[in-house]
Amino acid sequence: MDTCCIDKSNSTELAEAINLMFRWYRDATKCYVYLPDESTFRKSEWFRRGWTPRELIAPASVAFFSKEGELLGNKSSLERQICEVTGIPASLLRGSPLSDFSVAERMSWASSRKTYRQEGKAYSMLGIFEVNMPLTYSASSKSPITEPPNIIATLPEICVFMITMLIE
């Protein structure tokens, strides 16, 4: 339900929501994941989405439901399967600080994920790198960054790395 309450036609609201979403998940008492395509837990398309890592990492409690609405388990009871499917370490799912994991390891969690827009792959990782940055969704999937080049000089190094990932 995280996106149904965001006015995506309002770029200011969308940018603010994307930058704050990791915090919203982290502060939630419990998060629910509905797997509408679930034939087997491991094969659900949800695990290949670009936004999935933050939805697994940020909240302390995550419950998974089948397309029939039946509880499949939670982040703890399904930990082994989640780790195998996502490559996210069990210690992180249990609450280890993100700072315990290298930039390369964090980037690996996003490497094979799918997003509708190219820039969504980088934006989905903002909370995982504990950064905020100006967001620019472009009309062209070829050139997601439409802000003047001098904006890059004001961003933290990881943001520049993420932008570079998008352009290449």
Protein Blocks (a to p, Z undefined) as FASTA:
>chain_A
ZZmmpcfklmklmmmmmmmmmmmmmmpmbdcdddfklmbfklpmklmpmklmmmmmmpmb
dcdddfkopafbdfklmmmmmmmmnopafklmnopafklpcfklmmmmmmmpccfbfklm
mmmmmmmnopacdddddfblklmblcdfklmmmpcfklmmmmmmmmZZ
